[in-house]
Amino acid sequence: MKSLVIYDSQYGNTEKIAQIIGKTIGKHGEVEVVKIGTLKPGQLAGIQLLLVGSPTQQFRPTAAMKSFLTSLPKNGLIGIKVAAFDTRLTMNEIEKSPPLPFFVKIYGYAAERIAKQLKKKGGELVIPAEGFFVEGMKGPLVIGELERAEKWARGLFA
């Protein structure tokens, strides 16, 4: 199976998640892990599985990731299995800013928005979108999140 993991990362946390996902799915075939800014035209050609991840910023993916998702042609992902992930604050961190929990309930996180866009472009969502937790805005990842990301990626082939 030819797979592509596309991610954006500001502080390296989403990149770490993307790399462990790539390593895990690499056991099932060819995989490339690519940061959104280095994605080249044609890298989507011939893939059977596309995973897309971004940090959650203002309840959505980064501007670069949003631009990429918008640029995908209508029905451009037909026949491609897709999955989405993000990095996000823990609920304890969110609750430290009183209005934030309210807005999270309304707007959600990046992964769900990414998954919705991938499906809108024709992709077949094969596993629910997942969020991986960071401690504070810059991280690091919460202990155990790399292992959880590996388990989530294994679920793509269950």
Beta strands, then each sheet from edge to edge (+ up, - down):
strand 1: 3-7
strand 2: 31-35
strand 3: 49-55
strand 4: 81-89
strand 5: 124-125
strand 6: 130-134
sheet 1: 2+ 1+ 3+ 4+ 5+
sheet 2: 2+ 1+ 3+ 4+ 6+
end
